[in-house]
Amino acid sequence: MRRAATVLLSAALASGGLAALAPSASAAEIQPIDLTITVTHLGPEDRTCDIDADLYIPDGVSSAAPAPALLVTNGFGGTKADQAGLAQGFGEQGYVTLSYTGLGFVDGDNCPITLDDREHDGAAASQLISFLGGDPSIAAKDDATGRPVHIDQVVREDATTDKRYDPQVGMTGGSYGGQIQFAAAGFEHQQGTDRLDAMVPLITWNDLAYSLAPENSGLPRSTARSGSVSSSGTGVFKYEWASLFTSVGVGDGASDAGALLDPAKAPNLIDNCGNFEPQVCQALAEVGTLGYPSQASIDFLRSNSVATYMKDIRVPTMLGQGQADTLFNLQESVATYTALKRQGTPVALEWQSWGHSDQSRDPSELDLRHPTQSLQGRAALAWFDYYVRNRGTAPPQNFSYYRDWVFQATHDITKAYATAPSYPVGKQQTYYLSGTSTPGTDGDLVTKPSQVRSGTSGYGNLAPVGPNYTETSALDQTQPVTDPPGSAIRFATTPLARPMDVVGSPRLTVQLDAPSVALSQAAGPGGQLVAYAKLYDVGPDGAIELPHRVISPVRVADVTRPVTIELPGIVHRFAAGHRLVVVLAGGDMAYRGSDATQPMTLTTGSGLDQQLTVPVVN
C-alpha cells in the first residue's frame, strides 16, 4: 500500500498537478543549491524544524542585478523536487525560486504534518520569505559545502513598504501546495508584515472539513455563492481519500525515522501521532467507531482552512480549480472567490480541465517548464509580473472555464476557454420532479408545474458503504456508474432537442419522507438521513455519464422540512438526444454512510416543491 499510494499521490496529489519530471541537466539550466533552512518558534509547542530546500538563481542574477522571487512547495506526499520544472521555467523568465519540502514530508526532519495551518506551516513560510528578503537571523546552510547561505540576489521593497526583509515575492503551487499560500498570507497579515505580493493557488480547499466530510444540504444560503461551504451540520466522510492521505503521511514519517537519533529533534515527537497532529488520529478513530467526525474534529479541520481567516487574505489571488476533482470540488473555489471578491481582494477564477481525479491535459493548457507556451503558464506569469514585479498591465479579474467539447472540435486551447466578467454565468433552467421512479423506470423532469403528475418513489440504503458506485477515489474512474435496484430514485428529462451547456452548480430542492429518520434524527448525526445527489448524462442507448464523477453527499439535519442540495459545479455539454437525470441514492462506495436502515420516499404532485434548477449558458 505504501508503494502504491506513493506512486498514486506523486502523480495525482504530490504537487496538485504541477509535478513534472525534472529536466535532464544541460549547460543552460539552473543548478540549484541544496539548502537546509532552520525555522524556529513554530506553534504552541515552540518547534524548531529543518527545512529541505533548493534555491534556483538564474544566470545573470546577482546582488548587483537582483530579481523577483517565487516561493513554492509540494502537494501532499511530495518533496521539493516536484517543483524542479517550475523553477527552471520561471527562472528563464527571470525569477529566483526557493522550492522546499513541506513540514512533515520526507526531509530528514521529524516535525509532523500540520495540515497547512497558520501557526506552523504559515509561520515557516513567513520565515522563508524573510530568508529571501536577506534576514541574517534565518539560519541556512549549503548542504554541499556546509557553509552558511545569505540571500542578496532578490529585489527588496523595504524602502517603499517600510518593512524589514521585504522581498519581491509571489507563491504558487497546487493542492497542499496551494493552501500553504493562504496560510502564509494569513500569518503575514496577522503579524502585520504583509510581504507576500501575489499568489496563484491551484486545486486547493476552502474548508477542509467540507473537503473530507461534505454536507451539501446545509450550506449558508444553500449555496457556495454565499462565500462559504462551511455547513452547520456534520458531513459524510470521504473514507477513500482520507485513507490514501493517511497511508502516505505515515509512510513519510517512517522515511524520516533517522531523525529520531538526533536528541535535538526529540521535542518534535510531542503531539505527534503517526507523523500527524493528534487531532487527525482522533478524527480517524471517530469515523471508524461512530461513522462520522465529531464537532471538535470538524472545528480542527476547518481551522486549517482559509475559510476561518479569509478576512486576513489581502494578497492578489488567481485561483485555479479542477473540473476533474472529487477531492476539492469547484464549489470550494466559488466560496473562496466570492469571499475574496466581496472584501475587495483582487481575485480571478479559472476552472481548468485537470484536477486530482484526472491529471491528463494538453501541454498548451499548462506546461510550467515552458510557461510562455501554455495558457495557464502565461496567465500566471502575467499575474506575477504585474503584482510582484510591477510590470505590464493589470491582468483581468474575471472568470474563465474550460469546455472539453470545444477543445475536442478545435484543438485550440484559447477557443476552449470561455471568459466572463465574474461568476456565476448563464440563466437558471427550472425542472419539476414528476411521476414515479421505480427500479428500471425513471420519473420525469418537466418544465412547467402544470405538467407535474402525482407519484411516490422510494429507496433504502443497503449498507454503510455502497453498494452504489461512482469511483474509486484517485485510483479509478473507468468502471461504470451503478445504482443497484432499490438503492436510488431517478428523474429524467425527455431527450434534448438541442445541446445544453451547463456551467456551475445545479440545485435540487425536495421534500423527503423518512419516518424512521424523523424519530431518530434528534439523537444526532448518527440518526440523521444520509443521501447522495448526482446528475447523470444519459445517452440514447442508456449509457450513463456522471460528469467527472462528482456527487453531493448530504446528512440532512431535519428530514421533516424541505431541503435544498447544491450539486457539484460542472462544465458539461448535454448533447442533443441525451437526457438530464437527477438521482438520489442511499449509498456510495467512496463514502462512509449511515449504519442505520433509512427507507426514504419522495412524493410528487400539485403544490409539492420538488424541483431542479440548472445553470445554462446557451
VEXRONU-738199 format. One line per 2 residues: number of its first residue (from 1); for each residue x, y, z of C-alpha. Coordinates in steps of 0.25 Angstrom, whole numbers, plus 5000, padded with zeros to 4 digits. Layout:
! residues N
NUM> X/Y/Z | ...
//
This chain:
! residues 618
1> 5000/5000/5000 | 5011/5010/5003
3> 5017/5008/4989 | 5004/5008/4982
5> 5000/5021/4990 | 5013/5028/4988
7> 5012/5025/4973 | 4998/5030/4972
9> 5000/5043/4980 | 5013/5046/4973
11> 5004/5047/4960 | 4991/5051/4965
13> 4994/5059/4978 | 5008/5062/4980
15> 5008/5076/4974 | 4994/5077/4971
17> 4996/5074/4956 | 5009/5083/4956
19> 5018/5071/4957 | 5027/5070/4945
21> 5039/5061/4942 | 5052/5068/4946
23> 5059/5072/4932 | 5072/5066/4929
25> 5083/5075/4933 | 5089/5084/4922
27> 5098/5096/4921 | 5086/5105/4920
29> 5079/5100/4932 | 5080/5106/4946
31> 5088/5097/4956 | 5080/5098/4969
33> 5087/5100/4983 | 5083/5089/4992
35> 5080/5096/5006 | 5075/5093/5020
37> 5068/5105/5026 | 5065/5105/5041
39> 5051/5111/5045 | 5048/5113/5059
41> 5037/5116/5069 | 5026/5109/5061
43> 5013/5107/5068 | 5010/5106/5083
45> 5020/5095/5084 | 5031/5105/5080
47> 5036/5095/5070 | 5049/5096/5062
49> 5049/5089/5049 | 5059/5087/5038
51> 5054/5090/5024 | 5060/5083/5012
53> 5060/5094/5000 | 5066/5096/4987
55> 5070/5110/4983 | 5070/5113/4968
57> 5077/5126/4964 | 5076/5129/4949
59> 5089/5133/4941 | 5091/5148/4941
61> 5084/5150/4955 | 5093/5155/4966
63> 5093/5165/4977 | 5096/5176/4967
65> 5085/5171/4958 | 5075/5165/4967
67> 5062/5158/4962 | 5048/5156/4968
69> 5045/5142/4975 | 5035/5131/4976
71> 5033/5122/4988 | 5028/5108/4985
73> 5025/5095/4992 | 5020/5082/4989
75> 5006/5075/4990 | 5003/5064/5000
77> 5013/5053/5000 | 5023/5061/4991
79> 5036/5068/4992 | 5044/5080/4987
81> 5048/5072/4975 | 5033/5073/4969
83> 5035/5088/4966 | 5048/5086/4958
85> 5042/5088/4945 | 5034/5100/4950
87> 5047/5106/4956 | 5054/5104/4942
89> 5043/5110/4934 | 5040/5122/4943
91> 5055/5124/4945 | 5056/5126/4930
93> 5046/5137/4932 | 5056/5144/4942
95> 5050/5138/4955 | 5059/5133/4967
97> 5051/5121/4972 | 5052/5115/4986
99> 5046/5101/4985 | 5044/5094/4999
101> 5039/5081/5005 | 5027/5084/5013
103> 5027/5081/5028 | 5025/5066/5031
105> 5029/5061/5018 | 5042/5053/5014
107> 5053/5063/5018 | 5061/5057/5029
109> 5053/5064/5040 | 5042/5058/5049
111> 5033/5070/5050 | 5019/5065/5048
113> 5009/5068/5037 | 5001/5080/5042
115> 4991/5081/5030 | 4995/5095/5025
117> 4991/5102/5038 | 4996/5117/5040
119> 5003/5115/5053 | 5013/5104/5048
121> 5013/5104/5032 | 5009/5118/5031
123> 5020/5123/5041 | 5030/5114/5034
125> 5027/5120/5020 | 5028/5134/5026
127> 5042/5131/5031 | 5045/5126/5017
129> 5040/5140/5012 | 5050/5147/5022
131> 5061/5138/5017 | 5058/5142/5002
133> 5058/5157/5008 | 5072/5155/5013
135> 5069/5153/5028 | 5082/5149/5035
137> 5075/5143/5046 | 5069/5131/5038
139> 5080/5120/5038 | 5082/5113/5025
141> 5094/5105/5020 | 5099/5099/5007
143> 5098/5084/5009 | 5109/5082/4999
145> 5119/5091/5006 | 5113/5093/5020
147> 5115/5108/5018 | 5104/5118/5023
149> 5096/5124/5011 | 5091/5138/5011
151> 5082/5144/5000 | 5084/5157/4994
153> 5080/5153/4980 | 5065/5157/4981
155> 5059/5170/4979 | 5056/5177/4993
157> 5044/5186/4995 | 5048/5191/5009
159> 5049/5205/5005 | 5035/5206/4999
161> 5028/5197/5009 | 5035/5201/5021
163> 5036/5186/5025 | 5049/5179/5028
165> 5054/5168/5019 | 5043/5170/5009
167> 5046/5163/4996 | 5038/5164/4983
169> 5032/5150/4985 | 5020/5142/4980
171> 5015/5128/4983 | 5009/5117/4974
173> 5006/5102/4975 | 4995/5092/4976
175> 4986/5085/4985 | 4994/5084/4999
177> 5004/5094/4992 | 4992/5103/4989
179> 4986/5104/5003 | 5000/5108/5009
181> 4999/5121/5001 | 4987/5125/5009
183> 4994/5120/5022 | 5006/5129/5018
185> 4998/5141/5014 | 4989/5139/5027
187> 5001/5138/5036 | 5007/5150/5030
189> 4995/5159/5031 | 4993/5154/5046
191> 5007/5159/5049 | 5005/5172/5041
193> 5016/5169/5031 | 5008/5166/5018
195> 5021/5164/5010 | 5015/5153/5000
197> 5011/5161/4987 | 5003/5151/4979
199> 4998/5136/4979 | 4994/5126/4969
201> 4988/5115/4977 | 4982/5103/4969
203> 4973/5092/4972 | 4972/5094/4987
205> 4962/5095/4998 | 4953/5106/5005
207> 4949/5097/5017 | 4956/5084/5019
209> 4944/5080/5028 | 4935/5081/5015
211> 4946/5074/5006 | 4947/5062/5015
213> 4933/5061/5020 | 4924/5069/5011
215> 4910/5073/5015 | 4903/5080/5003
217> 4889/5082/5009 | 4893/5092/5020
219> 4902/5102/5012 | 4900/5116/5016
221> 4888/5121/5008 | 4888/5107/5001
223> 4900/5111/4992 | 4915/5113/4991
225> 4912/5126/4985 | 4909/5131/4999
227> 4924/5131/5000 | 4925/5119/5009
229> 4924/5103/5008 | 4924/5102/5024
231> 4911/5095/5027 | 4906/5096/5041
233> 4903/5081/5041 | 4912/5068/5041
235> 4916/5063/5027 | 4918/5050/5020
237> 4933/5045/5021 | 4941/5042/5009
239> 4948/5030/5015 | 4955/5026/5002
241> 4962/5039/5000 | 4965/5040/5015
243> 4971/5026/5015 | 4981/5030/5004
245> 4985/5042/5011 | 4987/5035/5024
247> 4996/5024/5017 | 5005/5034/5010
249> 5006/5043/5023 | 5010/5031/5032
251> 5020/5026/5021 | 5027/5039/5020
253> 5029/5039/5035 | 5035/5025/5034
255> 5044/5030/5024 | 5049/5041/5033
257> 5051/5031/5045 | 5066/5034/5045
259> 5063/5048/5051 | 5059/5040/5064
261> 5074/5038/5066 | 5076/5053/5068
263> 5073/5057/5082 | 5071/5072/5078
265> 5059/5067/5070 | 5053/5059/5081
267> 5043/5071/5085 | 5036/5069/5071
269> 5031/5056/5076 | 5022/5063/5085
271> 5008/5064/5080 | 5012/5055/5068
273> 5002/5043/5065 | 5008/5035/5053
275> 5014/5047/5047 | 5001/5055/5048
277> 4996/5065/5059 | 4988/5056/5069
279> 4974/5062/5065 | 4976/5055/5051
281> 4977/5042/5058 | 4965/5046/5067
283> 4956/5049/5055 | 4960/5035/5048
285> 4957/5028/5061 | 4943/5035/5062
287> 4939/5031/5047 | 4944/5017/5050
289> 4935/5016/5062 | 4923/5026/5061
291> 4923/5027/5045 | 4925/5042/5045
293> 4934/5052/5051 | 4931/5060/5064
295> 4929/5075/5064 | 4943/5076/5070
297> 4949/5069/5058 | 4941/5078/5049
299> 4946/5090/5056 | 4960/5085/5055
301> 4959/5083/5040 | 4952/5096/5038
303> 4963/5103/5046 | 4973/5098/5036
305> 4966/5105/5025 | 4965/5119/5018
307> 4951/5119/5022 | 4954/5123/5036
309> 4963/5134/5033 | 4958/5139/5020
311> 4958/5154/5025 | 4973/5153/5026
313> 4975/5150/5011 | 4978/5163/5004
315> 4988/5157/4994 | 4984/5158/4979
317> 4980/5143/4977 | 4978/5136/4964
319> 4970/5123/4967 | 4971/5111/4958
321> 4961/5099/4961 | 4960/5086/4954
323> 4947/5081/4948 | 4952/5067/4949
325> 4953/5067/4964 | 4945/5059/4974
327> 4955/5063/4986 | 4954/5079/4985
329> 4942/5082/4976 | 4938/5094/4969
331> 4929/5099/4980 | 4941/5101/4989
333> 4947/5111/4979 | 4934/5118/4977
335> 4933/5120/4992 | 4948/5126/4993
337> 4946/5134/4980 | 4933/5140/4985
339> 4938/5144/4999 | 4951/5150/4994
341> 4943/5158/4983 | 4933/5163/4993
343> 4944/5168/5002 | 4951/5175/4991
345> 4963/5166/4990 | 4968/5165/4975
347> 4964/5152/4970 | 4962/5144/4957
349> 4956/5130/4956 | 4959/5119/4946
351> 4953/5105/4944 | 4963/5097/4937
353> 4961/5083/4931 | 4970/5075/4941
355> 4970/5072/4956 | 4972/5062/4966
357> 4964/5052/4959 | 4970/5053/4945
359> 4983/5059/4942 | 4983/5058/4927
361> 4983/5071/4920 | 4989/5077/4907
363> 5002/5084/4909 | 4996/5096/4902
365> 4987/5097/4915 | 4999/5096/4925
367> 5014/5094/4924 | 5021/5100/4935
369> 5035/5096/4930 | 5031/5105/4918
371> 5021/5115/4924 | 5020/5124/4912
373> 5016/5113/4903 | 5003/5109/4911
375> 4991/5117/4914 | 4991/5115/4929
377> 5006/5118/4930 | 5005/5131/4922
379> 4993/5135/4932 | 5002/5132/4944
381> 5013/5140/4938 | 5005/5152/4935
383> 4999/5151/4950 | 5013/5151/4956
385> 5019/5161/4946 | 5009/5171/4950
387> 5007/5169/4965 | 5021/5164/4969
389> 5030/5171/4958 | 5022/5183/4956
391> 5022/5181/4941 | 5012/5181/4930
393> 4997/5184/4931 | 4987/5179/4941
395> 4982/5165/4938 | 4967/5163/4937
397> 4960/5159/4949 | 4950/5150/4942
399> 4944/5136/4942 | 4948/5126/4931
401> 4945/5112/4929 | 4950/5100/4920
403> 4940/5094/4910 | 4945/5080/4906
405> 4935/5079/4895 | 4941/5092/4888
407> 4955/5086/4890 | 4951/5073/4884
409> 4946/5080/4872 | 4957/5091/4870
411> 4969/5086/4878 | 4971/5101/4881
413> 4973/5104/4896 | 4969/5118/4894
415> 4956/5115/4888 | 4953/5104/4898
417> 4953/5114/4910 | 4941/5123/4911
419> 4942/5136/4919 | 4932/5144/4927
421> 4934/5157/4936 | 4930/5149/4948
423> 4924/5136/4954 | 4913/5132/4952
425> 4909/5131/4938 | 4897/5127/4930
427> 4882/5126/4933 | 4874/5117/4942
429> 4866/5106/4935 | 4856/5100/4945
431> 4851/5086/4944 | 4840/5080/4953
433> 4840/5065/4958 | 4828/5058/4953
435> 4822/5044/4954 | 4829/5032/4960
437> 4843/5026/4959 | 4843/5011/4961
439> 4854/5001/4958 | 4856/5001/4943
441> 4847/5013/4941 | 4850/5028/4943
443> 4841/5039/4948 | 4840/5051/4939
445> 4847/5065/4939 | 4837/5075/4933
447> 4838/5089/4930 | 4824/5094/4935
449> 4817/5092/4948 | 4804/5089/4940
451> 4811/5076/4935 | 4814/5070/4948
453> 4808/5057/4951 | 4806/5051/4965
455> 4814/5039/4969 | 4823/5033/4980
457> 4837/5028/4979 | 4846/5021/4989
459> 4858/5014/4992 | 4866/5009/5004
461> 4881/5010/5008 | 4887/4996/5007
463> 4900/4997/5014 | 4908/5008/5022
465> 4918/5007/5009 | 4912/5006/4996
467> 4907/4998/4988 | 4905/5009/4979
469> 4918/5012/4971 | 4923/5025/4965
471> 4938/5024/4966 | 4950/5018/4974
473> 4955/5031/4979 | 4968/5035/4972
475> 4971/5021/4966 | 4960/5018/4956
477> 4949/5025/4949 | 4947/5015/4937
479> 4937/5006/4944 | 4922/5008/4941
481> 4914/5016/4950 | 4904/5007/4957
483> 4891/5008/4965 | 4886/4995/4969
485> 4871/4993/4969 | 4864/4999/4981
487> 4876/5007/4985 | 4873/5020/4977
489> 4862/5028/4970 | 4863/5036/4957
491> 4856/5047/4949 | 4859/5050/4935
493> 4856/5060/4924 | 4851/5056/4911
495> 4863/5055/4900 | 4868/5069/4898
497> 4865/5075/4884 | 4878/5083/4884
499> 4891/5083/4893 | 4890/5089/4907
501> 4903/5095/4913 | 4903/5095/4928
503> 4913/5103/4935 | 4912/5104/4950
505> 4905/5096/4961 | 4890/5091/4959
507> 4882/5091/4972 | 4871/5081/4976
509> 4860/5085/4985 | 4852/5073/4991
511> 4843/5069/5002 | 4846/5055/5006
513> 4838/5046/5015 | 4846/5037/5024
515> 4838/5033/5037 | 4849/5025/5044
517> 4859/5036/5042 | 4849/5047/5047
519> 4849/5039/5060 | 4864/5037/5061
521> 4870/5050/5056 | 4869/5057/5069
523> 4879/5048/5075 | 4890/5054/5066
525> 4897/5051/5053 | 4897/5036/5054
527> 4881/5037/5053 | 4881/5047/5042
529> 4878/5043/5028 | 4890/5041/5019
531> 4888/5042/5004 | 4895/5045/4991
533> 4890/5054/4980 | 4896/5054/4966
535> 4893/5058/4951 | 4895/5048/4940
537> 4896/5050/4925 | 4889/5038/4919
539> 4891/5035/4904 | 4880/5030/4895
541> 4886/5016/4897 | 4884/5017/4912
543> 4899/5019/4915 | 4902/5027/4927
545> 4912/5038/4929 | 4914/5045/4942
547> 4922/5057/4939 | 4936/5056/4945
549> 4929/5046/4956 | 4926/5058/4965
551> 4914/5056/4974 | 4908/5063/4986
553> 4907/5055/4999 | 4897/5061/5010
555> 4894/5058/5024 | 4880/5064/5026
557> 4878/5071/5040 | 4863/5071/5039
559> 4856/5062/5029 | 4843/5067/5032
561> 4846/5080/5025 | 4849/5083/5010
563> 4864/5082/5007 | 4872/5089/4996
565> 4884/5081/4992 | 4895/5088/4984
567> 4900/5079/4973 | 4915/5080/4970
569> 4919/5090/4960 | 4921/5085/4946
571> 4925/5090/4932 | 4918/5080/4923
573> 4910/5079/4909 | 4898/5070/4909
575> 4897/5067/4895 | 4884/5067/4886
577> 4877/5054/4888 | 4883/5052/4902
579> 4875/5053/4915 | 4878/5060/4929
581> 4875/5050/4940 | 4875/5055/4955
583> 4878/5044/4964 | 4876/5042/4979
585> 4884/5030/4985 | 4885/5023/4998
587> 4900/5020/4998 | 4913/5021/4991
589> 4926/5013/4991 | 4935/5025/4993
591> 4928/5030/5006 | 4924/5025/5020
593> 4909/5026/5021 | 4899/5022/5031
595> 4899/5010/5040 | 4884/5010/5041
597> 4874/5006/5031 | 4868/5018/5025
599> 4856/5016/5016 | 4852/5029/5009
601> 4841/5033/4999 | 4839/5045/4991
603> 4825/5049/4986 | 4822/5058/4974
605> 4809/5065/4971 | 4802/5078/4970
607> 4807/5088/4981 | 4819/5080/4985
609> 4832/5087/4984 | 4841/5077/4977
611> 4850/5084/4967 | 4863/5084/4960
613> 4870/5097/4955 | 4881/5096/4945
615> 4891/5108/4941 | 4890/5108/4926
617> 4899/5117/4917 | 4893/5114/4903
//
